[in-house]
Amino acid sequence: MLLLRCQPKRVPPQKVFCRFCAGMGKLQSKLKHGTYKYSRPDGIIEERIQTKVFQEYSPAHVDTVSAVAALNSDLCVSGGKDKTVVAYNWKTGNVVKRFKGHEREITKVACIPQSNQFFSASRDRMVMMWDLHGSSQPRQQLSGHAMVVTGLAVGPDLSQLCTGSRDNTLLLWDVGTGQCVERASISRNVVTHLCWVPREPYILQTSEDKTIRLWDSRGLQVAHMFPAKQHIQTYCEVSVDGHKCISCSSGFGGEGCEATLWDLRQTRKRICEYKGHFQTVASCVFLPRALGLMPIIATSSHDCKVKIWNQDTGACLFTLSLDGSGPLTSLAVGDTTSLLCASFNRGIHLLRVDHSQGLELREVAAF
């Protein structure tokens, strides 16, 4: 097991933002040093010093970042407390475009695959559709929820969007017309996240009632409920092949704070649990197979840590501590070796998976 013991603190966020006010787009490099524990094949644990060049990019947001999603292998889309949606080139460190229209904090973002379009949800109860090459104003405004929108999922054929809210409802939208075509409501089903199963008519949903539901979009009916967990389910993710899903649990002091792997096929049973975080696990992703010799997943938590796990055994392979970042709110796969991690205090972290000395996760930039 590899464990990163410490990361030196970076410049506080307010100083970073001031530094770049006069020159957006400039990059600043600095050396960062840290130590971590390395488990050798012979079982001996070594303490190694990690030195790297760290890039501080122009900040994407001036406040907490709530959600980040990859638009393509160069660009990501993010939203946060500053009420803006930002398209950002994380390879060059430049803001591509800012989008304004929401009146309150953005809670979720979702990209339409293989396109330049994406959606954002907000505490203002609105869902907006944006076009990277269009106006900085929303292309569509979808209004139908009575409370904050907390779930966005784009259908496999790109013609449908499912949204969920703290108002206990799910709405199914026709993307082309912007019309709501189905509505479903279940008492106490406070939606925390939604994701669509690839190539299937099913939508996975997590809830504050500690359950995970699988919805059939044809009529918007519950097709399956997984066994209830002990804590609020905060997030869910489906594997690219559509065979498995992960859900994340809230918690504190190590109680709860786990991620759970489920079978989405006929058995629909729990496969594995990943325990080791000490606060709420807020996000999880399946990592590209190219990143490891075995299937691996990553989780981010309010304990300021990102962990990489062996998907099959539940063993923690590496822990990266992003000290001073505050709760880590969202994870997204950038490309075959990169992860994007949104945080409360320090914007978005660019993380790189490195195999030069065994499986490691390094922070290489922040914006």
C-alpha positions in Angstrom: 0.0 0.0 0.0 1.2 3.5 -0.8 0.3 6.3 1.5 1.1 10.0 1.0 1.9 11.3 4.5 2.1 15.0 3.9 1.8 17.7 1.4 3.1 21.2 2.1 0.5 23.9 2.3 0.1 26.1 -0.8 -0.5 29.9 -0.8 -4.0 30.5 0.7 -6.7 30.9 -2.0 -7.3 34.6 -1.5 -3.6 35.4 -2.3 -3.6 33.1 -5.3 -6.6 34.9 -6.8 -5.1 38.3 -6.2 -1.9 37.3 -7.8 -3.7 36.5 -11.0 -6.1 39.4 -11.2 -3.6 41.4 -13.2 -2.6 38.6 -15.6 -5.2 35.9 -16.3 -3.8 33.0 -18.2 -0.2 33.1 -16.8 1.2 30.0 -15.2 3.5 30.0 -12.2 5.7 27.0 -11.4 7.1 26.1 -8.0 8.8 23.1 -6.5 6.7 21.1 -4.0 8.2 18.6 -1.7 6.4 15.8 0.3 7.0 12.4 1.8 5.0 9.3 1.5 5.2 5.6 2.5 6.1 3.1 -0.2 5.5 -0.6 0.3 8.2 -2.6 -1.5 7.5 -6.0 -3.1 9.6 -7.6 -0.3 7.3 -6.1 2.4 9.7 -3.4 3.6 8.2 0.1 4.0 10.3 3.0 2.8 9.8 6.7 3.3 10.4 8.5 0.0 10.7 12.2 -0.8 8.5 13.5 -3.6 9.7 16.6 -5.5 7.8 18.0 -8.5 7.0 21.1 -10.4 3.6 22.4 -9.5 1.6 24.8 -11.7 -0.7 27.4 -10.3 -3.1 28.2 -13.2 -5.5 31.1 -13.4 -8.4 30.3 -11.1 -11.6 29.1 -12.7 -13.8 30.3 -9.8 -13.5 32.8 -7.0 -15.3 30.6 -4.5 -16.2 27.0 -3.7 -16.4 24.6 -6.7 -19.4 22.3 -6.4 -19.0 20.2 -9.5 -16.7 19.4 -12.3 -17.1 17.3 -15.5 -14.9 16.5 -18.5 -16.2 17.9 -21.8 -13.4 16.3 -23.8 -9.7 15.4 -23.4 -8.7 19.1 -23.0 -11.7 20.9 -21.5 -13.7 20.6 -18.4 -16.8 22.3 -17.2 -17.3 23.4 -13.6 -19.8 25.3 -11.5 -19.8 26.7 -8.0 -20.9 29.1 -5.4 -20.0 32.1 -7.6 -23.1 31.2 -9.7 -21.0 30.8 -12.9 -20.4 27.9 -15.2 -16.8 27.8 -16.6 -15.3 26.0 -19.5 -11.6 25.6 -18.8 -8.7 24.2 -20.7 -6.9 22.3 -18.0 -3.9 21.5 -20.3 -3.1 25.2 -20.9 -4.4 26.7 -17.8 -6.8 29.1 -19.5 -10.5 30.0 -19.1 -12.2 29.3 -22.4 -15.6 30.8 -21.6 -17.7 31.9 -18.6 -21.5 31.4 -18.6 -23.8 33.4 -16.4 -27.6 33.0 -15.9 -28.1 31.2 -12.6 -29.2 33.3 -9.6 -27.8 31.0 -6.9 -25.0 28.4 -6.4 -24.5 25.7 -9.1 -24.9 22.2 -7.7 -24.3 19.9 -10.7 -22.9 20.0 -14.2 -23.4 17.3 -16.9 -21.9 17.2 -20.4 -23.4 15.8 -23.5 -20.9 13.3 -24.8 -19.2 14.1 -28.1 -20.6 17.5 -28.3 -20.0 21.1 -27.1 -23.1 21.3 -25.1 -23.7 20.8 -21.4 -26.2 21.4 -18.5 -26.0 23.0 -15.1 -28.3 22.7 -12.1 -28.7 25.2 -9.3 -30.1 26.1 -6.0 -32.3 28.6 -7.9 -34.4 25.5 -9.0 -33.4 25.9 -12.6 -31.6 23.7 -15.1 -29.8 25.5 -18.0 -28.4 24.2 -21.2 -25.2 25.8 -22.6 -23.3 25.7 -25.9 -19.5 26.2 -25.8 -19.5 27.9 -29.2 -22.8 29.8 -28.8 -23.9 32.7 -26.6 -22.7 33.1 -23.0 -26.4 33.1 -22.2 -28.3 29.8 -21.8 -29.6 28.0 -24.8 -32.5 26.5 -22.8 -33.9 27.1 -19.3 -35.8 24.2 -17.8 -38.1 25.1 -14.9 -40.2 22.4 -13.1 -38.7 21.7 -9.7 -39.9 23.3 -6.5 -36.5 23.0 -4.7 -32.8 22.9 -5.4 -31.9 20.7 -8.3 -29.4 18.0 -7.2 -29.3 15.5 -10.0 -28.6 15.7 -13.8 -28.3 12.7 -16.2 -28.1 12.8 -20.0 -29.6 9.8 -21.8 -27.5 7.5 -24.1 -29.1 8.8 -27.3 -28.6 12.4 -26.1 -32.3 13.2 -26.7 -33.4 13.0 -23.0 -32.3 14.6 -19.7 -33.4 13.4 -16.3 -33.3 15.8 -13.3 -33.8 15.2 -9.6 -34.3 17.5 -6.7 -34.8 17.9 -3.0 -38.5 18.2 -3.7 -38.6 14.3 -4.0 -39.2 14.4 -7.7 -37.6 13.2 -10.9 -38.4 14.9 -14.2 -37.7 13.6 -17.7 -37.1 16.2 -20.4 -37.0 16.2 -24.1 -33.7 17.9 -24.9 -34.8 19.0 -28.3 -38.0 20.8 -27.2 -37.1 21.6 -23.6 -40.4 20.1 -22.5 -41.0 17.9 -19.5 -42.4 14.5 -20.7 -42.5 12.5 -17.4 -42.7 13.2 -13.7 -42.3 10.8 -10.7 -42.4 11.6 -7.0 -41.7 9.4 -4.0 -42.1 10.6 -0.4 -38.8 11.3 1.3 -36.8 10.5 -1.8 -34.4 13.5 -1.5 -32.3 13.1 -4.6 -28.5 13.5 -4.1 -27.2 12.3 -7.6 -28.3 10.8 -10.9 -26.4 9.0 -13.6 -27.7 7.2 -16.8 -26.6 3.6 -17.4 -24.8 3.5 -20.8 -26.8 2.0 -23.7 -29.7 1.3 -21.4 -33.0 3.0 -20.6 -32.1 3.0 -16.9 -31.2 5.8 -14.5 -29.4 5.2 -11.2 -30.3 7.5 -8.3 -28.9 8.0 -4.8 -31.0 9.5 -2.0 -30.9 10.9 1.5 -33.2 8.1 2.5 -30.1 5.8 2.3 -31.3 4.0 -0.7 -30.1 3.5 -4.3 -32.9 3.2 -6.9 -32.8 2.1 -10.5 -35.4 3.8 -12.6 -36.8 2.7 -16.0 -37.0 5.9 -18.1 -39.8 4.3 -20.1 -42.6 5.7 -17.9 -40.2 6.7 -15.2 -40.9 3.8 -12.8 -38.7 2.3 -10.2 -37.2 -0.9 -11.7 -35.1 -2.0 -8.7 -34.1 -0.8 -5.2 -30.8 -1.9 -3.7 -30.6 -2.9 0.0 -30.7 0.3 2.1 -27.3 1.4 3.6 -26.7 2.7 7.1 -26.0 6.3 5.9 -27.1 8.9 3.4 -26.0 7.9 -0.2 -24.3 11.0 -1.6 -23.3 10.0 -5.1 -23.3 7.3 -7.7 -21.3 6.3 -10.8 -21.9 3.6 -13.5 -19.0 1.7 -15.2 -18.5 2.3 -18.9 -19.7 -1.2 -19.8 -22.9 -0.6 -17.7 -22.3 -3.8 -15.6 -21.4 -2.2 -12.3 -22.0 0.9 -10.2 -20.5 2.6 -7.2 -22.4 4.5 -4.5 -20.9 6.8 -1.8 -21.9 7.2 1.9 -21.9 10.1 4.3 -20.4 9.7 7.7 -17.9 11.0 10.2 -15.0 9.7 12.2 -14.7 6.7 9.9 -18.3 5.6 10.6 -20.0 5.2 7.3 -17.7 7.1 4.9 -17.4 4.2 2.5 -18.0 3.5 -1.2 -19.8 0.4 -2.3 -19.6 -1.5 -5.6 -22.9 -3.1 -6.8 -23.7 -5.5 -9.7 -26.2 -3.9 -12.1 -26.9 -7.1 -13.9 -29.3 -9.8 -12.9 -28.0 -10.6 -9.4 -27.8 -6.9 -8.5 -25.9 -7.7 -5.3 -23.2 -5.9 -3.4 -19.7 -6.8 -4.7 -17.2 -4.9 -2.5 -16.8 -2.1 0.0 -14.0 0.5 0.1 -13.4 1.7 3.7 -10.7 4.1 4.8 -12.0 7.7 4.6 -12.8 9.5 7.8 -15.5 11.8 6.6 -18.3 11.8 4.0 -17.3 10.4 0.6 -18.7 12.9 -1.9 -17.6 11.5 -5.3 -16.3 8.4 -7.0 -15.2 7.4 -10.5 -14.2 4.3 -12.4 -10.7 4.9 -13.7 -9.6 4.0 -17.3 -8.1 0.5 -17.4 -4.9 2.1 -18.9 -4.2 3.6 -15.5 -3.6 0.3 -13.8 -2.9 -3.4 -14.3 -6.1 -4.2 -12.4 -9.5 -2.4 -12.4 -9.2 0.6 -10.1 -11.6 3.3 -8.8 -11.0 6.6 -7.1 -13.0 8.4 -4.3 -12.8 11.9 -2.9 -14.0 12.9 0.6 -14.6 15.7 2.9 -11.5 14.6 4.7 -9.4 16.3 2.0 -8.2 13.0 0.6 -8.4 11.2 -2.7 -8.0 7.4 -2.6 -7.3 4.9 -5.3 -8.7 1.4 -4.7 -8.3 -2.0 -6.2 -11.8 -2.5 -7.5 -11.9 -6.2 -7.0 -10.3 -6.6 -3.6 -11.2 -3.3 -1.9 -7.5 -2.7 -1.0 -6.5 1.0 -0.9 -3.6 1.4 -3.3 -2.7 5.1 -2.7 -3.9 8.0 -0.6 -3.3 11.6 -1.7 -3.8 14.3 1.0 -4.8 17.7 -0.4 -4.2 19.6 2.8 -6.0 22.9 3.2 -8.4 22.2 0.3 -11.4 21.7 2.5 -14.1 19.1 1.6 -13.5 17.6 -1.9 -16.8 17.9 -3.7 -16.4 16.3 -7.2 -14.2 14.0 -9.3 -14.0 13.7 -13.0 -11.7 11.7 -15.4 -9.8 14.1 -17.6 -7.9 11.7 -19.8 -6.2 8.3 -19.6 -3.8 9.6 -16.9 -5.5 12.6 -15.3 -8.1 13.3 -12.7 -9.9 16.6 -11.9 -10.9 17.2 -8.3 -13.1 20.1 -7.1 -12.7 21.5 -3.6 -14.2 24.0 -1.2 -11.1 26.1 -0.6 -8.7 25.7 -3.4 -10.5 25.5 -6.7 -9.9 22.5 -8.9 -6.9 20.2 -8.5 -5.3 18.5 -11.5 -4.1 15.0 -10.4 -1.8 12.7 -12.4 -1.5 8.9 -12.1 2.2 7.9 -12.2 3.6 4.4 -12.6 7.3 5.3 -12.5 7.7 4.0 -8.9 4.6 1.9 -8.5 1.1 3.3 -8.6 1.1 7.0 -7.3 -1.2 9.9 -7.6 0.4 13.4 -7.8 -1.1 16.9 -7.7 0.5 18.7 -10.7 -1.7 21.9 -11.0 -4.6 23.7 -9.5 -7.0 26.2 -10.9 
